[in-house]
Amino acid sequence: MSTWFSKSLGDGVWSFSMTDQVKDAFLPLFVLAGRPLEMAVFTRHESEGRLHCEVVAYFSPAASVVAHVLNAAPCGKPARGELDLLAGEPGCWPVLFPDEE
């Protein structure tokens, strides 16, 4: 399975409550799965020419259950640039982005 998922968490200023919801949904499933490095959620502030940016969450393929719970949509793998790790182990970077050091 290699499908990534994304979900808009809203305006950069107002996205904090949504990021907490993502973490709350992710953590129990992450622990139950044995804390795999392949399971992670990232965020990025994206503006695409708009005045205000929106925060978009990207769920790795191993986090698909969490993505489905939160109604995230399938998407392509995001580029690593400007991603922040929201949930998961810090050691996930080279596992999920091996060609983008």
N, CA, C and O atoms as CSV, one atom per row, in Angstrom:
chain,resi,resn,atom,element,x,y,z
A,1,MET,N,N,0.853,-1.184,0.000
A,1,MET,CA,C,0.000,0.000,0.000
A,1,MET,C,C,0.892,1.239,0.000
A,1,MET,O,O,1.759,1.375,0.863
A,2,SER,N,N,0.691,2.137,-0.952
A,2,SER,CA,C,1.538,3.322,-1.042
A,2,SER,C,C,0.740,4.614,-1.145
A,2,SER,O,O,1.298,5.657,-1.486
A,3,THR,N,N,-0.543,4.563,-0.859
A,3,THR,CA,C,-1.380,5.749,-0.974
A,3,THR,C,C,-1.236,6.628,0.260
A,3,THR,O,O,-1.416,6.182,1.393
A,4,TRP,N,N,-0.910,7.871,0.010
A,4,TRP,CA,C,-0.882,8.871,1.066
A,4,TRP,C,C,-2.263,9.524,1.114
A,4,TRP,O,O,-3.059,9.389,0.185
A,5,PHE,N,N,-2.531,10.227,2.203
A,5,PHE,CA,C,-3.809,10.912,2.391
A,5,PHE,C,C,-3.541,12.323,2.895
A,5,PHE,O,O,-2.538,12.574,3.564
A,6,SER,N,N,-4.446,13.243,2.570
A,6,SER,CA,C,-4.304,14.614,3.059
A,6,SER,C,C,-5.650,15.142,3.537
A,6,SER,O,O,-6.716,14.700,3.109
A,7,LYS,N,N,-5.548,16.100,4.437
A,7,LYS,CA,C,-6.755,16.747,4.960
A,7,LYS,C,C,-6.393,18.177,5.345
A,7,LYS,O,O,-5.398,18.414,6.030
A,8,SER,N,N,-7.202,19.113,4.900
A,8,SER,CA,C,-7.015,20.497,5.310
A,8,SER,C,C,-7.457,20.634,6.764
A,8,SER,O,O,-8.542,20.193,7.141
A,9,LEU,N,N,-6.610,21.243,7.561
A,9,LEU,CA,C,-6.937,21.486,8.968
A,9,LEU,C,C,-7.397,22.914,9.193
A,9,LEU,O,O,-7.636,23.330,10.326
A,10,GLY,N,N,-7.520,23.662,8.104
A,10,GLY,CA,C,-8.030,25.024,8.189
A,10,GLY,C,C,-6.944,26.075,8.184
A,10,GLY,O,O,-5.764,25.787,7.980
A,11,ASP,N,N,-7.367,27.277,8.409
A,11,ASP,CA,C,-6.489,28.442,8.454
A,11,ASP,C,C,-5.378,28.209,9.472
A,11,ASP,O,O,-5.595,27.598,10.519
A,12,GLY,N,N,-4.196,28.700,9.152
A,12,GLY,CA,C,-3.046,28.511,10.023
A,12,GLY,C,C,-3.281,28.936,11.457
A,12,GLY,O,O,-2.756,28.307,12.376
A,13,VAL,N,N,-4.052,29.983,11.671
A,13,VAL,CA,C,-4.312,30.483,13.020
A,13,VAL,C,C,-5.295,29.582,13.760
A,13,VAL,O,O,-5.174,29.389,14.970
A,14,TRP,N,N,-6.254,29.037,13.048
A,14,TRP,CA,C,-7.334,28.277,13.686
A,14,TRP,C,C,-7.131,26.768,13.646
A,14,TRP,O,O,-7.997,26.022,14.105
A,15,SER,N,N,-6.026,26.308,13.116
A,15,SER,CA,C,-5.836,24.871,12.917
A,15,SER,C,C,-5.420,24.113,14.175
A,15,SER,O,O,-5.381,22.883,14.168
A,16,PHE,N,N,-5.109,24.830,15.253
A,16,PHE,CA,C,-4.572,24.156,16.428
A,16,PHE,C,C,-5.525,23.119,17.015
A,16,PHE,O,O,-5.078,22.051,17.434
A,17,SER,N,N,-6.809,23.400,17.055
A,17,SER,CA,C,-7.743,22.415,17.604
A,17,SER,C,C,-7.812,21.181,16.713
A,17,SER,O,O,-7.973,20.066,17.209
A,18,MET,N,N,-7.692,21.369,15.420
A,18,MET,CA,C,-7.708,20.224,14.503
A,18,MET,C,C,-6.435,19.389,14.635
A,18,MET,O,O,-6.494,18.164,14.531
A,19,THR,N,N,-5.292,20.026,14.862
A,19,THR,CA,C,-4.066,19.242,15.025
A,19,THR,C,C,-4.162,18.396,16.296
A,19,THR,O,O,-3.651,17.277,16.334
A,20,ASP,N,N,-4.802,18.916,17.318
A,20,ASP,CA,C,-5.015,18.119,18.528
A,20,ASP,C,C,-5.917,16.928,18.250
A,20,ASP,O,O,-5.688,15.842,18.782
A,21,GLN,N,N,-6.933,17.114,17.429
A,21,GLN,CA,C,-7.824,16.010,17.069
A,21,GLN,C,C,-7.067,14.931,16.294
A,21,GLN,O,O,-7.289,13.739,16.506
A,22,VAL,N,N,-6.185,15.347,15.409
A,22,VAL,CA,C,-5.391,14.388,14.646
A,22,VAL,C,C,-4.501,13.586,15.598
A,22,VAL,O,O,-4.446,12.359,15.514
A,23,LYS,N,N,-3.811,14.275,16.494
A,23,LYS,CA,C,-2.948,13.584,17.459
A,23,LYS,C,C,-3.743,12.619,18.330
A,23,LYS,O,O,-3.303,11.497,18.581
A,24,ASP,N,N,-4.915,13.055,18.792
A,24,ASP,CA,C,-5.747,12.209,19.648
A,24,ASP,C,C,-6.226,10.952,18.915
A,24,ASP,O,O,-6.331,9.887,19.523
A,25,ALA,N,N,-6.514,11.065,17.630
A,25,ALA,CA,C,-6.927,9.907,16.844
A,25,ALA,C,C,-5.736,9.000,16.519
A,25,ALA,O,O,-5.875,7.778,16.470
A,26,PHE,N,N,-4.581,9.600,16.301
A,26,PHE,CA,C,-3.384,8.870,15.878
A,26,PHE,C,C,-2.760,8.051,17.002
A,26,PHE,O,O,-2.444,6.878,16.803
A,27,LEU,N,N,-2.581,8.636,18.160
A,27,LEU,CA,C,-1.754,8.029,19.207
A,27,LEU,C,C,-2.191,6.625,19.624
A,27,LEU,O,O,-1.346,5.732,19.666
A,28,PRO,N,N,-3.469,6.384,19.935
A,28,PRO,CA,C,-3.809,5.016,20.343
A,28,PRO,C,C,-3.571,3.975,19.253
A,28,PRO,O,O,-3.144,2.857,19.545
A,29,LEU,N,N,-3.842,4.334,18.006
A,29,LEU,CA,C,-3.623,3.406,16.901
A,29,LEU,C,C,-2.130,3.187,16.657
A,29,LEU,O,O,-1.707,2.087,16.303
A,30,PHE,N,N,-1.352,4.221,16.845
A,30,PHE,CA,C,0.107,4.151,16.695
A,30,PHE,C,C,0.696,3.213,17.740
A,30,PHE,O,O,1.519,2.358,17.413
A,31,VAL,N,N,0.286,3.365,18.980
A,31,VAL,CA,C,0.775,2.512,20.062
A,31,VAL,C,C,0.335,1.065,19.818
A,31,VAL,O,O,1.133,0.140,19.971
A,32,LEU,N,N,-0.917,0.873,19.444
A,32,LEU,CA,C,-1.445,-0.461,19.175
A,32,LEU,C,C,-0.674,-1.157,18.046
A,32,LEU,O,O,-0.490,-2.374,18.073
A,33,ALA,N,N,-0.233,-0.391,17.070
A,33,ALA,CA,C,0.519,-0.942,15.930
A,33,ALA,C,C,1.987,-1.204,16.274
A,33,ALA,O,O,2.720,-1.749,15.449
A,34,GLY,N,N,2.430,-0.825,17.480
A,34,GLY,CA,C,3.820,-1.042,17.867
A,34,GLY,C,C,4.754,0.098,17.530
A,34,GLY,O,O,5.967,-0.097,17.453
A,35,ARG,N,N,4.204,1.298,17.327
A,35,ARG,CA,C,4.975,2.516,17.046
A,35,ARG,C,C,5.886,2.387,15.810
A,35,ARG,O,O,7.074,2.702,15.883
A,36,PRO,N,N,5.335,1.927,14.684
A,36,PRO,CA,C,6.182,1.726,13.502
A,36,PRO,C,C,6.677,3.046,12.910
A,36,PRO,O,O,5.964,4.050,12.907
A,37,LEU,N,N,7.902,3.022,12.414
A,37,LEU,CA,C,8.477,4.219,11.793
A,37,LEU,C,C,7.727,4.625,10.534
A,37,LEU,O,O,7.767,5.791,10.144
A,38,GLU,N,N,7.045,3.685,9.894
A,38,GLU,CA,C,6.323,3.972,8.650
A,38,GLU,C,C,5.010,4.709,8.895
A,38,GLU,O,O,4.375,5.179,7.951
A,39,MET,N,N,4.604,4.810,10.156
A,39,MET,CA,C,3.311,5.420,10.484
A,39,MET,C,C,3.540,6.822,11.047
A,39,MET,O,O,4.095,6.978,12.135
A,40,ALA,N,N,3.109,7.838,10.298
A,40,ALA,CA,C,3.354,9.213,10.712
A,40,ALA,C,C,2.345,10.162,10.070
A,40,ALA,O,O,1.721,9.852,9.056
A,41,VAL,N,N,2.212,11.315,10.693
A,41,VAL,CA,C,1.395,12.394,10.140
A,41,VAL,C,C,2.266,13.643,10.121
A,41,VAL,O,O,2.937,13.967,11.100
A,42,PHE,N,N,2.241,14.328,9.000
A,42,PHE,CA,C,3.015,15.548,8.807
A,42,PHE,C,C,2.067,16.706,8.526
A,42,PHE,O,O,0.931,16.499,8.101
A,43,THR,N,N,2.534,17.908,8.763
A,43,THR,CA,C,1.756,19.093,8.392
A,43,THR,C,C,2.633,20.039,7.589
A,43,THR,O,O,3.861,20.004,7.659
A,44,ARG,N,N,1.963,20.875,6.832
A,44,ARG,CA,C,2.652,21.919,6.070
A,44,ARG,C,C,1.710,23.100,5.957
A,44,ARG,O,O,0.507,22.925,5.760
A,45,HIS,N,N,2.252,24.301,6.080
A,45,HIS,CA,C,1.480,25.526,5.836
A,45,HIS,C,C,1.552,25.814,4.342
A,45,HIS,O,O,2.639,25.984,3.789
A,46,GLU,N,N,0.403,25.869,3.696
A,46,GLU,CA,C,0.353,26.085,2.257
A,46,GLU,C,C,-0.508,27.304,1.970
A,46,GLU,O,O,-1.584,27.471,2.543
A,47,SER,N,N,-0.012,28.161,1.065
A,47,SER,CA,C,-0.775,29.375,0.762
A,47,SER,C,C,-1.284,29.401,-0.672
A,47,SER,O,O,-2.367,29.925,-0.931
A,48,GLU,N,N,-0.523,28.845,-1.605
A,48,GLU,CA,C,-0.916,28.803,-3.009
A,48,GLU,C,C,-1.499,30.122,-3.495
A,48,GLU,O,O,-2.516,30.140,-4.189
A,49,GLY,N,N,-0.856,31.221,-3.132
A,49,GLY,CA,C,-1.264,32.529,-3.614
A,49,GLY,C,C,-2.371,33.196,-2.823
A,49,GLY,O,O,-2.756,34.324,-3.131
A,50,ARG,N,N,-2.890,32.521,-1.812
A,50,ARG,CA,C,-3.955,33.122,-1.003
A,50,ARG,C,C,-3.347,34.033,0.056
A,50,ARG,O,O,-2.161,33.933,0.370
A,51,LEU,N,N,-4.168,34.915,0.598
A,51,LEU,CA,C,-3.717,35.826,1.639
A,51,LEU,C,C,-3.346,35.050,2.902
A,51,LEU,O,O,-2.307,35.308,3.510
A,52,HIS,N,N,-4.192,34.108,3.289
A,52,HIS,CA,C,-3.934,33.325,4.494
A,52,HIS,C,C,-3.544,31.905,4.097
A,52,HIS,O,O,-4.057,31.348,3.126
A,53,CYS,N,N,-2.627,31.336,4.871
A,53,CYS,CA,C,-2.247,29.958,4.586
A,53,CYS,C,C,-3.219,28.994,5.262
A,53,CYS,O,O,-3.931,29.354,6.200
A,54,GLU,N,N,-3.228,27.785,4.770
A,54,GLU,CA,C,-3.986,26.737,5.431
A,54,GLU,C,C,-2.994,25.662,5.835
A,54,GLU,O,O,-1.953,25.491,5.199
A,55,VAL,N,N,-3.317,24.951,6.879
A,55,VAL,CA,C,-2.484,23.850,7.321
A,55,VAL,C,C,-3.072,22.569,6.740
A,55,VAL,O,O,-4.260,22.284,6.895
A,56,VAL,N,N,-2.217,21.807,6.071
A,56,VAL,CA,C,-2.637,20.543,5.477
A,56,VAL,C,C,-1.897,19.424,6.194
A,56,VAL,O,O,-0.679,19.482,6.362
A,57,ALA,N,N,-2.640,18.405,6.614
A,57,ALA,CA,C,-2.048,17.219,7.230
A,57,ALA,C,C,-1.869,16.153,6.157
A,57,ALA,O,O,-2.750,15.944,5.323
A,58,TYR,N,N,-0.724,15.485,6.183
A,58,TYR,CA,C,-0.416,14.392,5.270
A,58,TYR,C,C,-0.194,13.128,6.094
A,58,TYR,O,O,0.643,13.098,6.997
A,59,PHE,N,N,-0.951,12.091,5.769
A,59,PHE,CA,C,-0.905,10.828,6.485
A,59,PHE,C,C,-0.140,9.815,5.640
A,59,PHE,O,O,-0.475,9.596,4.476
A,60,SER,N,N,0.877,9.203,6.218
A,60,SER,CA,C,1.618,8.178,5.485
A,60,SER,C,C,0.710,6.984,5.216
A,60,SER,O,O,-0.324,6.837,5.867
A,61,PRO,N,N,1.082,6.131,4.266
A,61,PRO,CA,C,0.237,4.972,3.970
A,61,PRO,C,C,-0.059,4.098,5.196
A,61,PRO,O,O,-1.156,3.551,5.309
A,62,ALA,N,N,0.897,3.962,6.105
A,62,ALA,CA,C,0.679,3.143,7.303
A,62,ALA,C,C,-0.278,3.805,8.290
A,62,ALA,O,O,-0.736,3.160,9.232
A,63,ALA,N,N,-0.582,5.075,8.086
A,63,ALA,CA,C,-1.537,5.794,8.938
A,63,ALA,C,C,-2.901,5.896,8.258
A,63,ALA,O,O,-3.694,6.780,8.582
A,64,SER,N,N,-3.173,4.997,7.320
A,64,SER,CA,C,-4.413,5.093,6.549
A,64,SER,C,C,-5.667,4.938,7.406
A,64,SER,O,O,-6.692,5.548,7.102
A,65,VAL,N,N,-5.607,4.142,8.461
A,65,VAL,CA,C,-6.780,3.984,9.327
A,65,VAL,C,C,-7.127,5.320,9.973
A,65,VAL,O,O,-8.297,5.698,10.040
A,66,VAL,N,N,-6.115,6.028,10.445
A,66,VAL,CA,C,-6.340,7.348,11.041
A,66,VAL,C,C,-6.885,8.303,9.983
A,66,VAL,O,O,-7.806,9.076,10.249
A,67,ALA,N,N,-6.316,8.245,8.793
A,67,ALA,CA,C,-6.776,9.109,7.694
A,67,ALA,C,C,-8.250,8.861,7.398
A,67,ALA,O,O,-9.012,9.807,7.198
A,68,HIS,N,N,-8.650,7.610,7.371
A,68,HIS,CA,C,-10.057,7.283,7.091
A,68,HIS,C,C,-10.970,7.772,8.211
A,68,HIS,O,O,-12.056,8.288,7.947
A,69,VAL,N,N,-10.534,7.612,9.459
A,69,VAL,CA,C,-11.331,8.081,10.600
A,69,VAL,C,C,-11.578,9.585,10.496
A,69,VAL,O,O,-12.648,10.072,10.862
A,70,LEU,N,N,-10.587,10.311,9.995
A,70,LEU,CA,C,-10.673,11.771,9.907
A,70,LEU,C,C,-11.141,12.261,8.537
A,70,LEU,O,O,-11.086,13.458,8.255
A,71,ASN,N,N,-11.597,11.351,7.694
A,71,ASN,CA,C,-12.113,11.699,6.360
A,71,ASN,C,C,-11.087,12.401,5.485
A,71,ASN,O,O,-11.421,13.331,4.751
A,72,ALA,N,N,-9.851,11.960,5.562
A,72,ALA,CA,C,-8.815,12.503,4.685
A,72,ALA,C,C,-8.964,11.886,3.299
A,72,ALA,O,O,-9.488,10.782,3.155
A,73,ALA,N,N,-8.507,12.597,2.298
A,73,ALA,CA,C,-8.630,12.155,0.909
A,73,ALA,C,C,-7.305,11.590,0.410
A,73,ALA,O,O,-6.243,12.051,0.828
A,74,PRO,N,N,-7.353,10.609,-0.470
A,74,PRO,CA,C,-6.112,10.104,-1.071
A,74,PRO,C,C,-5.388,11.220,-1.821
A,74,PRO,O,O,-6.009,12.110,-2.401
A,75,CYS,N,N,-4.072,11.149,-1.792
A,75,CYS,CA,C,-3.263,12.152,-2.499
A,75,CYS,C,C,-1.932,11.518,-2.864
A,75,CYS,O,O,-1.639,10.391,-2.466
A,76,GLY,N,N,-1.143,12.239,-3.613
A,76,GLY,CA,C,0.203,11.788,-3.908
A,76,GLY,C,C,1.106,12.012,-2.718
A,76,GLY,O,O,0.764,12.750,-1.794
A,77,LYS,N,N,2.246,11.380,-2.742
A,77,LYS,CA,C,3.231,11.560,-1.672
A,77,LYS,C,C,3.712,13.008,-1.694
A,77,LYS,O,O,4.115,13.508,-2.744
A,78,PRO,N,N,3.674,13.689,-0.541
A,78,PRO,CA,C,4.130,15.080,-0.530
A,78,PRO,C,C,5.649,15.159,-0.615
A,78,PRO,O,O,6.353,14.238,-0.202
A,79,ALA,N,N,6.140,16.257,-1.151
A,79,ALA,CA,C,7.579,16.514,-1.112
A,79,ALA,C,C,7.954,16.819,0.333
A,79,ALA,O,O,7.155,17.395,1.071
A,80,ARG,N,N,9.133,16.448,0.734
A,80,ARG,CA,C,9.560,16.611,2.128
A,80,ARG,C,C,9.707,18.075,2.533
A,80,ARG,O,O,9.526,18.410,3.704
A,81,GLY,N,N,10.027,18.936,1.601
A,81,GLY,CA,C,10.294,20.337,1.916
A,81,GLY,C,C,9.193,20.987,2.731
A,81,GLY,O,O,8.018,20.924,2.368
A,82,GLU,N,N,9.575,21.603,3.820
A,82,GLU,CA,C,8.704,22.374,4.709
A,82,GLU,C,C,7.658,21.550,5.446
A,82,GLU,O,O,6.734,22.108,6.038
A,83,LEU,N,N,7.795,20.224,5.417
A,83,LEU,CA,C,6.904,19.391,6.228
A,83,LEU,C,C,7.372,19.427,7.677
A,83,LEU,O,O,8.568,19.516,7.956
A,84,ASP,N,N,6.425,19.358,8.580
A,84,ASP,CA,C,6.710,19.217,10.006
A,84,ASP,C,C,6.076,17.921,10.478
A,84,ASP,O,O,4.965,17.583,10.071
A,85,LEU,N,N,6.780,17.197,11.333
A,85,LEU,CA,C,6.228,15.970,11.892
A,85,LEU,C,C,5.217,16.329,12.971
A,85,LEU,O,O,5.569,16.956,13.970
A,86,LEU,N,N,3.968,15.938,12.775
A,86,LEU,CA,C,2.922,16.189,13.757
A,86,LEU,C,C,2.799,15.027,14.727
A,86,LEU,O,O,2.654,15.232,15.932
A,87,ALA,N,N,2.855,13.801,14.204
A,87,ALA,CA,C,2.697,12.619,15.043
A,87,ALA,C,C,3.477,11.466,14.446
A,87,ALA,O,O,3.463,11.250,13.234
A,88,GLY,N,N,4.151,10.735,15.303
A,88,GLY,CA,C,4.982,9.623,14.864
A,88,GLY,C,C,6.365,9.755,15.482
A,88,GLY,O,O,6.616,10.664,16.273
A,89,GLU,N,N,7.244,8.859,15.125
A,89,GLU,CA,C,8.614,8.855,15.645
A,89,GLU,C,C,9.529,9.723,14.783
A,89,GLU,O,O,9.417,9.700,13.558
A,90,PRO,N,N,10.431,10.488,15.401
A,90,PRO,CA,C,11.357,11.307,14.618
A,90,PRO,C,C,12.203,10.513,13.624
A,90,PRO,O,O,12.649,11.065,12.618
A,91,GLY,N,N,12.426,9.243,13.888
A,91,GLY,CA,C,13.213,8.412,12.987
A,91,GLY,C,C,12.493,8.023,11.704
A,91,GLY,O,O,13.039,7.279,10.890
A,92,CYS,N,N,11.270,8.520,11.514
A,92,CYS,CA,C,10.490,8.163,10.322
A,92,CYS,C,C,10.996,8.832,9.050
A,92,CYS,O,O,10.742,8.329,7.955
A,93,TRP,N,N,11.701,9.946,9.166
A,93,TRP,CA,C,12.094,10.712,7.982
A,93,TRP,C,C,12.848,9.883,6.938
A,93,TRP,O,O,12.431,9.854,5.780
A,94,PRO,N,N,13.945,9.208,7.306
A,94,PRO,CA,C,14.657,8.452,6.268
A,94,PRO,C,C,13.879,7.237,5.765
A,94,PRO,O,O,14.134,6.753,4.662
A,95,VAL,N,N,12.939,6.744,6.558
A,95,VAL,CA,C,12.123,5.608,6.137
A,95,VAL,C,C,11.087,6.051,5.110
A,95,VAL,O,O,10.886,5.377,4.099
A,96,LEU,N,N,10.433,7.175,5.361
A,96,LEU,CA,C,9.357,7.644,4.481
A,96,LEU,C,C,9.854,8.520,3.331
A,96,LEU,O,O,9.190,8.635,2.301
A,97,PHE,N,N,11.012,9.131,3.509
A,97,PHE,CA,C,11.565,10.008,2.465
A,97,PHE,C,C,13.029,9.644,2.201
A,97,PHE,O,O,13.914,10.481,2.377
A,98,PRO,N,N,13.290,8.407,1.781
A,98,PRO,CA,C,14.690,7.957,1.644
A,98,PRO,C,C,15.481,8.708,0.573
A,98,PRO,O,O,16.706,8.789,0.657
A,99,ASP,N,N,14.818,9.238,-0.397
A,99,ASP,CA,C,15.527,9.916,-1.499
A,99,ASP,C,C,15.568,11.428,-1.334
A,99,ASP,O,O,16.006,12.137,-2.240
A,100,GLU,N,N,15.120,11.926,-0.198
A,100,GLU,CA,C,15.019,13.384,-0.024
A,100,GLU,C,C,15.745,13.848,1.229
A,100,GLU,O,O,15.169,14.568,2.045
A,101,GLU,N,N,16.963,13.458,1.388
A,101,GLU,CA,C,17.741,13.846,2.572
A,101,GLU,C,C,18.142,15.290,2.515
A,101,GLU,O,O,18.802,15.784,3.429
